[in-house]
Amino acid sequence: MKTIFLRVLESADKAVALLAAVRREGGLQGVRRFEVAPQVFASIPGQSFAYWLPTRFLDLYATLPSFDNRKAGRETKCGLGTLDDFRFLRLQWETDETATIWKPYFSGGTFSPFYEDFWLVVKWGRSGDEVKTFVEAKVGSASRKVQGEDHYFRSGFVFPRRTRAFSPKCMPSGGIFSTSGQAGFMNTNDLAAGVGILSSWTCSLLLTVSQGTTPQDAGGTNPQFEVGQVKRLPWPPISDGTATHFGILTRRAWSLKRSLDTRNGISRAFTLPALLQVAGADFAARAATWSEHVRDVESELVAIQAEIDERCFALYGIGESDRRAISEGFGGNAKQGESSSDADDVEDDAEEETDQTETTADATGLAAELVSWAVGVAFGRFDMRLATGARPLPTEPEPFDPLPVCSPGMLTGGDGLPLARPPAGYPLVFPEAGVLVDDLGHAQDLPTALRAVFDAVFGAGADRWWNDVAALLDPKSHDLRVWLAGSFFEHHLKRHSKSRRKAPIVWQLGTPSGRYSVWLYAHRLTRDSLFQLQNEVVGPKLAHEERQLTSLIQNAGSNPPASERRAIAAQETFVEELREMLDEVKRSAPLWNPNLDDGVVLTMAPLWRLVPQHKAWQKELMSKWDELAAGKYDWAHLAMHLWPERVVPKCATDRSLAIAHGFEDAFWAEEENGKWKSRTTPLRPVEDLVSERSSPAVKAALKSLLDAPTASGNGRARGGRRAASAANTVGGGR
C-alpha cells in the first residue's frame, strides 16, 4: 500500500494550495503529488521521509552494501580533538622546521573536493603524551577526544562536517586527522577512485537524504556530514577499469587545484608568485595571462566534476528519467557539476578555516604578492633561482605522498630544511641574523635588498617592473619604500592569519611615526638578537640622528627661519622616538629567549610596545603579554623562562605541564596499573629546579619591562590594577 505525499513548497499560498490538492481541484500550480510505499523509508539511515525521490534511488540503501567494510579495506574514523587548540595547534609556517614534535593536522577545511592545503600542525611528541594527559585531566579519559589513533599517519581522505555538499579531499600520509576533519580509509589502490566517487553529487544526495535535506538546501542551511552517515553510505560495485578512470579524474582535479596553490607563499605547494609563473612582456601582460590560466583551470575542474557526476549516475544505476524526477522533486534546484569556488560554507570548529583559497587577484594583489616573495628572498626564505631558471621547478608529488616540511619554493639544502646562509654560487646575500632595516644607505636596507632581487629576476626590465609595482601599491607617490614602511606588515599579517591564528614571520618593529623600522625574520632570531639590535642597529642609528640634530642646530644659528625651526623640531621628535625605541630594546634584550614552539603571538608578546604603527596587532600582543603574566599560558617555554617560581610547582599537580617542561620523571611516577601518580616527594627539590631556571638579570629585566611607563603614542597607559598585577607576577603571584 502506498502513501500519498503532497508537496507545496513552491506555492505562494501553501495553505490554499494544500486544501485545493486535498479536494483534488484541477489546474493546481506549485503542487506536486508523490505516491510512495512507506516501508521504503525504513532502509534509509535516520528513516527520513524522502518521499520526493524515485523509489529506484531509495532502493539503493537496501540493495547495496555500506561503505564501511573492513574486509574490503573501507573504514571511517573520527580523529583528534585537543580541547585547547591555542596550546596544541600551530600554523605550519610558524614552527621551527627542524622540530619533529609538530605533525600535519588535517582539519575539515572548506568545500574543496579533491584538494586542500592543510595549514595546521599539531604537537605530537612522545606519541602525544602531553595532549592525551591534558584531555584526560579535562574529561576523564583521553580516548573521548583522542580517537582513531591506530589510523594516524595513514593516507586516506578527510572531509569537513558542514559544507553545502560532501567534500572529500585527498589526505596525505604522515599526519593526524582531527575531530572536525573526519577521515576515511581505503586500500591504497582504491583511494583515488574512492575520493572521486565520493565527490559526486549522487553521494552528496545519498548522505543528505538521511538528514531530510539536500546538498543545496533551499533554506540556505548547509547539511552536516558525520562519520556515521558515511559508514552507511550505499557503495556500488566498481570494476577495475571504472576505478582506474575515476582515479585519473581525481588525480587530475587534485593536480589542477594544487597548481593554483603554487602561487600562495604560505602553502606547502608554493613555488613562485603568479606573475613569475607565466610569460609576458610586462606586468599587465603577465597579469592577463595568469587570469586566463585561472579561468582555464576552473573550466577544466567544472568539466571533471560534470564527468564524475555523470559516471556516478551510471555507476549507481540512476537513469535519465530518475535524474529528471530528482531534479523536479527539488523544484528544479538540483545542481551538479559546480565549481567549488562559489561556495559559501560555514565552519563550526575553531581549528577550521573559513577562507577560500585565493586563485585570482587584481593587479594590486598580484603586485603585493610579488613584493612579498621578494621580501622572502631578501631574508633568505625563498629561493630566487626558481625565478631565474638556475634551479628547475620540482616535480609534482602524488596526492597521498607525505607533506614536505618546507615548500618547494623555499631555499633549502639537501636535507630539505632551510639554509641559514647562501649556498655556494647563490646570486644574492641575505642577513644570516634575520635583520633588515628601513634606512636608505644602510648596508641592510630592505628596499635596497628588494631592488637587488628585481634586478636579478628582471634584468634590463627591472626599472619598468619596479615602477609598475610601486605605482600600484603606492598610487600617491609611486614609492615602494613608502608602501613597505606603512602597509606591507598589514598585508603580511593578513596573509599569515589562518584558522583564527595570527602568525606573521616577518616582524616590523619601529617608531610611532613610522619614520624608522627594523624588520626581523622570526626563523633566524636567537636569544642574542635584541642585543645585536641594540648594539649594531638601533644604537648606531640613534647616534647618527643625534649628530644630525646637532648639525641642524649649529647650522641654524641663533635666529633660524621658520623652515629650519620646523626641521629641528621634526628631528628632535625623531631622535626622541629612537631613544624610546632603544630603551625598550634594552629592557627586552636580557629576557629575550625566543622559542617558536610557543607560537608567534606568544613569542612576540614581550615586544608589544615596539609595534606602535599597528594598533590592532599591538593590542593583541599586549593582551597575550598580560595573560602570560597572569599565568594563563604556563605551558609555554616563555612562562618557564620568566616565571619558573610559578610554573615549576604547577608541574607537580599538572602532569601535562610537567611533560611540556621535561619534569615528568621528577614529579610523577607510573603505577603498575598504568596510571600516573604525583610523587609525594619529588626526585629533586622544587627549590633546586626553580633556582636552576632563575636568573637575577632576567628578573631585573622583567621588572623593568613590567614597570616601564608607556611612551606617548606607543599604546595604552599603564597603571592601577595592571601595575599591581605586574608586581605580584614578578614574585610568582604568591
C-alpha positions in Angstrom: 0.0 0.0 0.0 1.3 3.4 -0.9 1.0 6.7 0.9 0.3 10.0 -1.0 2.5 12.9 -0.3 1.7 16.4 -1.4 4.5 19.0 -1.9 3.5 22.6 -1.9 6.9 24.2 -1.2 6.8 26.1 -4.5 3.3 27.5 -3.9 2.9 31.2 -3.0 0.0 30.4 -0.6 0.7 27.0 0.8 -2.5 26.6 2.9 -4.7 27.3 -0.1 -2.7 25.1 -2.4 -2.8 22.2 0.1 -6.5 22.5 0.6 -7.0 22.5 -3.2 -4.8 19.5 -3.5 -6.8 17.6 -0.9 -10.0 18.5 -2.7 -8.5 17.3 -5.9 -9.2 20.5 -7.7 -7.7 20.8 -11.1 -5.2 23.3 -12.5 -3.1 23.3 -9.4 0.0 25.5 -9.5 3.1 24.7 -7.5 1.7 21.4 -6.1 3.4 18.0 -6.7 1.9 14.6 -5.8 4.1 11.6 -4.8 2.9 8.0 -4.1 5.5 6.1 -2.1 5.3 2.8 -0.1 6.3 3.8 3.5 8.4 0.7 4.0 10.9 2.2 1.6 11.9 4.7 4.2 13.0 2.0 6.7 16.2 1.4 4.8 17.3 5.0 4.9 19.6 5.9 7.8 17.6 8.0 10.1 14.4 6.8 8.3 13.7 10.3 6.8 10.6 10.7 4.7 12.4 11.4 1.4 9.2 11.0 -0.5 10.3 13.2 -3.4 13.0 10.8 -4.5 12.3 7.9 -7.0 11.8 4.5 -5.5 14.8 3.2 -7.6 17.0 5.7 -5.9 15.7 4.9 -2.4 16.2 1.2 -3.0 20.0 1.8 -3.2 20.1 1.9 0.6 18.6 -1.6 0.8 20.3 -3.2 -2.2 23.9 -2.0 -1.9 26.5 -2.7 0.9 27.6 0.1 3.2 30.8 2.0 2.6 32.3 0.7 5.9 33.6 -2.8 5.3 36.9 -3.8 7.0 37.4 -6.9 4.8 37.2 -4.6 1.8 39.6 -2.1 3.4 37.0 0.6 3.8 36.7 2.4 7.2 35.7 5.9 8.6 37.1 7.4 11.8 36.8 10.4 14.0 40.2 11.8 14.9 42.0 14.0 17.4 40.5 16.9 19.4 42.9 18.8 21.6 40.4 20.8 23.8 42.9 23.6 23.7 43.8 24.5 20.1 45.8 27.5 21.1 48.1 25.4 23.1 48.5 22.4 20.8 48.0 23.7 17.2 50.2 25.9 15.1 50.2 27.2 11.6 52.7 25.1 9.7 54.9 28.1 8.8 55.3 29.4 12.3 57.1 26.5 13.9 60.8 25.6 13.7 61.1 23.4 10.6 63.6 21.2 12.4 61.3 20.5 15.3 59.9 16.9 14.9 57.2 17.2 17.5 54.8 19.0 15.1 52.9 16.8 12.7 50.5 17.8 9.9 47.0 18.1 11.2 44.1 17.5 8.8 41.1 19.5 9.7 38.0 19.6 7.5 38.5 22.9 5.9 36.1 24.3 3.4 34.1 23.0 0.4 37.1 21.9 -1.7 36.7 18.4 -3.2 39.9 16.6 -4.1 42.5 19.0 -2.7 43.1 21.2 0.4 46.2 23.0 1.5 46.4 21.8 5.1 47.6 24.8 7.2 47.8 23.3 10.6 50.3 21.2 12.6 49.6 19.5 16.0 52.0 18.9 18.9 52.6 15.2 19.0 55.8 14.5 20.8 56.2 11.1 22.6 53.1 9.7 20.8 51.0 12.6 22.0 51.6 12.2 25.8 51.1 15.9 26.5 47.8 16.3 24.7 46.5 12.9 26.0 47.3 13.8 29.5 45.7 17.2 29.1 42.5 15.7 27.6 42.3 13.0 30.3 42.5 15.7 33.0 39.7 17.6 31.4 37.2 14.9 30.5 38.3 11.8 32.5 39.6 9.8 29.5 41.9 10.6 26.7 40.0 8.3 24.3 37.0 10.6 24.4 38.9 13.1 22.2 41.9 11.2 21.0 40.1 8.9 18.6 41.2 6.7 15.7 44.8 6.7 16.9 45.6 3.4 15.2 44.8 5.1 11.8 47.1 8.2 12.4 49.7 8.8 9.8 47.9 6.7 7.1 46.8 8.1 3.8 43.1 8.4 3.2 40.5 11.1 2.6 39.3 13.8 5.0 36.0 15.7 4.9 34.5 18.7 6.8 31.4 18.4 8.9 29.4 21.3 7.5 29.5 22.3 3.8 27.0 22.7 1.1 27.8 19.3 -0.3 30.0 16.3 0.7 33.6 17.4 0.1 36.2 14.6 0.4 39.8 15.6 -0.2 43.0 13.5 -0.5 44.7 13.1 2.9 48.4 12.6 2.6 50.2 10.0 4.8 52.3 11.2 7.7 49.7 13.3 9.6 46.9 13.2 12.1 43.2 13.9 11.3 41.0 15.9 13.5 37.6 15.5 15.0 36.2 18.0 12.6 38.3 16.7 9.7 36.8 13.3 9.9 38.6 10.7 7.8 38.0 7.7 5.7 40.4 4.9 4.6 40.5 2.5 1.7 43.0 0.2 0.2 45.8 2.2 -1.3 45.0 1.2 -4.9 41.3 2.3 -4.4 41.8 5.6 -2.7 42.0 8.0 -5.7 38.9 6.4 -7.3 37.1 6.5 -3.9 37.7 10.2 -3.5 36.3 10.8 -7.0 33.2 8.8 -6.4 32.6 10.3 -3.0 32.9 13.8 -4.5 29.9 13.1 -6.8 26.5 14.8 -6.5 25.0 11.3 -6.1 27.0 10.6 -2.9 26.2 14.0 -1.5 22.5 13.3 -2.1 22.6 9.9 -0.6 24.3 11.3 2.5 22.0 14.3 2.9 18.8 12.3 2.4 19.3 10.8 5.8 19.1 14.3 7.3 15.9 15.1 5.5 17.7 17.8 3.4 19.6 18.1 0.1 23.1 19.1 -0.9 21.9 22.6 -1.8 19.3 23.3 0.8 16.7 25.8 -0.3 16.7 27.4 3.1 20.4 28.3 2.9 21.4 25.9 5.6 24.4 23.6 4.8 23.9 20.0 5.7 26.1 18.3 8.2 28.2 15.2 7.4 29.2 12.8 10.1 31.3 9.6 10.2 28.2 7.6 11.0 26.5 8.7 7.7 29.5 7.9 5.6 29.7 4.4 7.2 26.2 3.6 6.0 26.6 5.2 2.5 25.5 2.7 -0.2 28.6 1.7 -2.1 28.4 0.3 -5.6 30.4 -2.5 -7.2 33.4 -1.0 -9.1 35.2 -2.7 -11.9 39.0 -2.3 -12.3 38.5 -0.2 -15.4 36.0 2.1 -13.8 38.2 2.5 -10.7 41.2 3.4 -13.0 39.2 6.1 -14.8 37.8 7.6 -11.6 41.4 7.6 -10.2 42.6 9.5 -13.3 39.9 12.1 -12.9 40.7 12.6 -9.2 44.4 12.9 -9.8 43.8 15.5 -12.5 41.4 17.5 -10.3 43.8 17.4 -7.4 46.7 18.5 -9.6 44.7 21.4 -11.1 43.7 22.7 -7.7 47.2 22.3 -6.3 48.6 24.2 -9.3 46.7 27.2 -8.2 48.1 26.9 -4.8 51.7 27.0 -6.0 51.5 30.9 -6.1 50.5 31.0 -2.4 53.5 31.9 -0.3 52.2 30.1 2.8 51.3 26.9 1.0 53.3 23.7 1.2 52.9 23.7 -2.6 54.4 27.2 -3.1 57.0 27.6 -5.9 56.7 31.2 -7.2 54.2 34.1 -7.2 51.7 34.1 -10.0 53.5 36.8 -12.1 56.6 34.7 -12.2 54.8 31.5 -13.3 53.6 32.9 -16.6 55.3 34.6 -19.5 54.6 38.1 -20.7 56.5 41.3 -21.8 55.4 43.3 -18.8 53.3 43.4 -15.7 50.0 43.9 -17.5 50.6 41.1 -19.9 51.5 38.6 -17.2 48.5 39.6 -15.1 46.2 39.0 -18.0 47.9 35.6 -18.8 47.5 34.5 -15.2 43.8 35.4 -15.1 43.3 33.4 -18.3 45.2 30.5 -16.8 42.9 30.5 -13.8 39.8 30.6 -15.9 41.1 27.6 -17.9 41.8 25.6 -14.8 38.4 26.4 -13.3 36.7 25.4 -16.5 38.5 22.1 -16.6 37.6 21.5 -13.0 33.9 22.0 -13.8 34.2 19.6 -16.7 35.9 17.0 -14.5 33.1 17.3 -11.8 30.5 17.0 -14.5 32.1 13.8 -15.8 32.3 12.4 -12.3 28.7 13.1 -11.7 27.6 11.6 -15.0 29.7 8.4 -14.4 28.4 8.1 -10.9 24.8 8.3 -12.1 25.6 5.3 -14.3 27.6 3.5 -11.5 24.6 3.7 -9.2 22.1 2.8 -12.0 20.3 6.1 -11.9 18.8 6.6 -15.4 17.8 9.8 -17.1 14.1 9.6 -16.0 15.2 9.2 -12.4 17.5 12.1 -12.6 14.8 14.2 -14.1 12.4 13.1 -11.3 15.0 14.0 -8.7 15.5 17.5 -10.1 11.8 18.1 -10.3 11.4 16.9 -6.8 13.7 19.7 -5.7 11.7 22.2 -7.6 14.3 22.3 -10.3 17.1 23.3 -7.8 19.3 20.3 -8.0 22.7 21.4 -9.1 25.5 19.3 -10.5 29.0 19.9 -11.9 29.5 23.2 -10.0 32.9 24.8 -9.4 33.9 24.8 -5.8 35.0 28.4 -6.0 31.5 29.8 -5.4 30.9 28.1 -2.1 29.7 30.0 1.0 30.4 27.3 3.6 30.1 27.8 7.3 32.7 26.2 9.6 31.8 25.1 13.1 35.1 24.4 14.7 37.9 26.8 15.9 40.5 24.7 14.1 38.9 25.1 10.7 39.5 27.7 8.1 36.7 29.7 6.5 38.6 31.5 3.7 38.6 30.1 0.2 42.0 29.6 -1.4 42.8 32.7 -3.4 43.2 31.8 -7.0 42.7 35.2 -8.7 43.7 38.7 -7.7 43.5 42.2 -9.0 46.6 43.9 -10.2 47.3 45.4 -6.8 47.1 42.0 -5.2 49.4 40.5 -7.7 51.9 43.3 -7.1 51.7 42.8 -3.3 52.3 39.1 -3.8 55.4 39.7 -5.9 56.9 42.1 -3.4 56.1 39.7 -0.5 58.0 37.0 -2.3 60.9 39.4 -2.9 60.9 40.2 0.8 61.2 36.4 1.5 64.1 36.2 -1.0 65.8 39.1 0.7 65.6 37.3 4.0 66.8 34.0 2.5 63.4 32.3 2.9 62.6 31.7 -0.8 64.9 30.5 -3.5 65.4 33.1 -6.2 66.9 30.6 -8.6 63.5 29.2 -9.4 62.6 32.6 -10.9 65.8 32.9 -12.9 65.8 29.3 -14.2 69.1 28.5 -12.4 67.2 25.8 -10.4 64.5 23.7 -12.2 61.0 23.6 -10.8 60.5 20.5 -8.7 58.3 17.7 -9.9 54.8 17.4 -8.6 54.2 14.9 -5.8 51.4 12.4 -5.7 48.2 13.2 -3.8 48.8 10.9 -0.9 52.6 11.5 -0.5 53.7 12.9 2.9 53.6 16.6 3.0 57.1 18.3 2.7 58.5 20.1 5.7 59.3 23.1 3.5 57.6 24.2 0.3 59.4 23.7 -3.0 59.9 27.4 -3.3 61.9 27.7 -0.1 65.7 27.9 0.0 66.7 24.5 1.4 69.6 22.2 1.5 69.9 18.6 0.5 68.0 17.5 3.7 65.0 19.6 2.6 65.5 22.0 5.6 66.1 25.8 5.4 69.6 27.1 4.8 71.0 29.6 7.3 73.4 31.1 4.8 73.6 31.4 1.0 74.8 28.2 -0.7 77.9 28.3 -3.0 77.2 30.3 -6.1 73.9 31.8 -4.9 73.5 35.2 -6.6 72.4 37.2 -3.6 73.5 37.6 0.0 71.0 37.8 2.8 71.2 38.6 6.5 72.1 35.5 8.5 70.9 37.2 11.6 67.5 37.8 10.1 67.6 41.6 10.4 66.9 44.2 7.7 66.1 47.9 8.2 64.2 50.8 6.6 67.2 53.1 6.3 68.4 54.4 3.0 72.1 54.0 2.7 72.3 51.2 5.4 74.0 48.0 4.2 70.9 46.1 5.3 68.3 48.4 3.9 65.2 46.4 2.9 64.1 48.4 -0.2 67.6 48.2 -1.5 67.7 44.4 -0.9 64.4 44.2 -2.8 65.7 46.1 -5.7 68.6 43.7 -5.9 66.0 40.9 -6.2 64.2 42.7 -9.0 67.5 43.3 -10.9 68.4 39.7 -10.7 65.0 38.4 -11.8 64.0 41.0 -14.5 67.4 42.1 -15.7 67.1 45.1 -18.1 63.4 45.3 -17.4 63.8 45.8 -13.7 63.2 49.5 -13.8 59.9 49.1 -15.5 58.7 46.3 -13.2 59.8 48.3 -10.1 58.0 51.4 -11.3 54.8 49.5 -12.2 54.7 47.7 -8.9 55.3 51.0 -7.0 52.6 52.8 -8.9 50.0 50.1 -8.0 51.0 49.8 -4.3 51.6 53.5 -3.6 49.3 55.4 -6.1 50.1 58.7 -4.4 53.9 58.9 -4.6 54.8 55.8 -6.5 57.4 54.9 -3.9 57.8 51.3 -2.9 59.6 52.4 0.3 56.5 54.2 1.5 54.3 51.1 0.9 56.8 48.8 2.7 57.0 51.1 5.7 53.3 51.8 6.0 51.4 48.9 4.5 53.5 45.8 4.0 53.1 44.4 7.5 49.3 44.6 7.5 49.3 42.7 4.2 51.8 40.1 5.6 49.8 39.7 8.8 46.5 39.1 6.9 48.2 36.6 4.6 49.7 34.8 7.5 46.5 34.6 9.6 44.5 31.3 9.2 42.3 29.1 11.3 41.8 32.0 13.8 45.5 32.2 14.4 47.9 35.0 13.5 51.4 34.1 12.8 53.5 36.7 10.9 57.0 35.6 10.4 58.4 39.0 9.2 58.1 41.4 12.1 58.1 45.2 11.8 59.4 47.0 14.9 59.5 50.7 14.7 58.8 54.2 15.9 55.3 55.6 16.3 55.7 58.0 13.4 56.8 55.2 11.0 60.0 57.1 10.1 62.1 54.2 11.1 61.6 50.4 11.1 63.6 47.3 11.8 62.4 44.1 10.1 63.0 40.7 11.8 62.7 37.3 10.3 61.3 35.1 13.0 63.0 31.9 12.0 66.5 33.4 12.4 66.1 35.0 15.8 68.1 33.9 18.8 68.5 35.0 22.4 71.2 37.4 21.2 69.1 39.1 18.5 67.9 42.0 20.6 71.4 42.6 21.9 72.5 42.8 18.3 69.6 45.1 17.6 70.7 47.3 20.5 74.4 47.5 19.7 74.5 47.2 15.9 71.3 48.7 14.6 69.2 51.0 16.7 72.0 52.3 18.9 74.1 53.4 15.9 71.0 54.8 14.2 70.3 56.9 17.3 73.8 58.2 17.4 73.7 59.1 13.7 70.4 61.0 14.1 71.7 62.8 17.2 74.7 64.0 15.2 72.2 65.2 12.5 70.3 67.1 15.1 73.4 68.7 16.5 74.4 69.8 13.0 71.0 71.3 12.3 71.1 73.3 15.5 74.6 74.5 14.9 74.0 75.5 11.3 70.7 77.3 12.2 72.4 79.9 14.3 70.7 82.0 17.0 67.8 83.2 14.9 66.8 80.4 12.4 63.9 80.9 9.9 60.7 79.1 10.4 61.6 76.3 7.9 64.7 75.4 9.9 62.9 75.6 13.2 60.4 73.1 11.8 63.2 70.8 10.6 64.9 71.0 14.0 61.6 70.2 15.8 60.9 67.2 13.5 64.4 65.9 14.1 64.1 66.3 17.8 60.9 64.3 17.7 62.5 61.6 15.6 65.5 61.4 18.0 63.2 61.1 21.0 61.3 58.3 19.3 64.6 56.5 18.6 65.6 56.9 22.2 62.4 55.4 23.4 62.8 52.5 20.9 66.3 51.9 22.1 65.2 52.0 25.7 62.6 49.4 25.0 65.0 47.1 23.1 67.4 47.4 26.1 64.7 46.5 28.5 63.6 43.4 26.5 67.1 42.1 25.5 68.1 40.5 28.8 64.9 38.4 29.0 64.5 37.7 25.3 64.7 33.9 24.6 62.5 33.1 21.6 61.1 29.7 21.1 58.7 29.3 18.1 57.1 26.2 19.7 55.2 28.7 21.8 53.7 30.2 18.6 54.4 33.6 17.1 52.0 35.6 19.1 53.4 34.5 22.5 57.0 34.7 21.3 56.5 38.2 20.1 54.3 39.3 23.1 57.1 40.9 25.2 57.8 43.3 22.3 54.3 44.7 22.1 55.4 48.3 22.7 57.8 48.1 19.7 54.9 47.8 17.2 53.2 51.2 17.7 52.3 51.6 14.0 49.9 48.6 14.1 47.4 49.3 16.8 45.2 46.1 16.4 48.3 43.9 16.4 49.8 45.8 19.3 46.6 45.3 21.3 46.6 41.6 20.6 50.3 41.2 21.7 49.6 43.3 24.7 46.7 41.2 25.7 48.7 38.0 25.4 51.5 39.6 27.4 49.0 40.4 30.2 47.7 36.8 30.1 51.2 35.4 30.2 51.9 37.5 33.3 48.7 36.3 34.9 49.6 32.6 34.4 47.3 31.7 31.6 49.9 30.0 29.4 52.2 28.3 31.8 52.8 25.5 29.3 54.8 27.9 27.2 58.6 28.0 27.3 58.4 31.7 27.8 56.4 31.3 31.0 59.0 28.9 32.4 61.8 31.3 31.4 60.3 34.3 33.1 58.3 32.8 36.0 59.9 29.5 37.0 58.9 30.0 40.6 55.3 29.9 39.5 55.5 27.3 36.8 57.7 24.6 38.4 55.4 23.9 41.4 52.4 23.6 39.0 54.2 20.7 37.3 53.7 18.7 40.5 50.0 18.9 40.2 49.5 19.1 36.4 51.2 16.2 34.5 50.6 17.8 31.1 52.7 20.8 32.3 55.4 18.5 33.6 55.6 16.8 30.2 55.7 20.2 28.4 58.7 21.3 30.5 60.5 18.0 30.9 59.7 17.4 34.6 57.5 14.3 34.3 60.1 12.0 35.9 60.8 14.5 38.7 57.2 14.9 39.8 55.3 11.8 38.5 55.5 8.0 38.7 53.7 5.4 36.7 52.0 2.7 38.8 51.6 -0.9 38.0 48.1 -0.4 36.6 49.4 2.2 34.1 48.0 5.1 36.0 50.3 8.1 36.8 50.5 9.5 40.3 52.2 12.6 41.7 55.2 11.8 43.7 54.9 12.6 47.4 58.5 13.7 47.4 59.9 14.9 44.0 63.1 13.3 42.9 64.7 16.8 43.1 63.6 19.6 45.4 61.4 22.2 43.8 63.7 25.0 45.1 66.6 23.5 43.2 64.7 23.2 39.9 63.5 26.8 40.3 66.9 28.1 41.1 68.4 26.4 38.0 66.0 28.3 35.8 66.1 31.6 37.6 68.4 34.5 36.6 68.8 37.8 38.5 69.4 39.5 35.2 66.1 38.1 33.7 64.2 39.1 36.9 65.5 42.6 36.8 64.7 42.9 33.1 61.2 41.5 33.7 60.5 44.0 36.5 61.9 46.9 34.3 59.7 45.8 31.4 56.5 45.5 33.6 57.1 48.7 35.4 58.2 50.8 32.4 55.9 53.7 31.5 54.2 53.7 28.2 55.5 56.3 25.8 53.2 58.8 24.1 51.6 57.2 21.1 53.0 53.8 22.0 49.8 52.2 23.3 47.7 52.4 26.4 48.8 53.9 29.7 49.8 51.6 32.4 48.6 51.9 36.0 46.4 50.8 38.8 45.3 47.2 38.5 47.8 46.2 35.9 50.8 47.7 37.7 49.7 45.8 40.9 49.3 42.6 38.9 52.7 43.0 37.4 54.3 43.5 40.8 52.7 40.3 42.0 53.7 38.2 39.0 57.4 39.1 39.3 57.3 37.4 42.6 55.4 34.5 41.3 52.0 35.7 42.3 52.2 34.2 45.7 
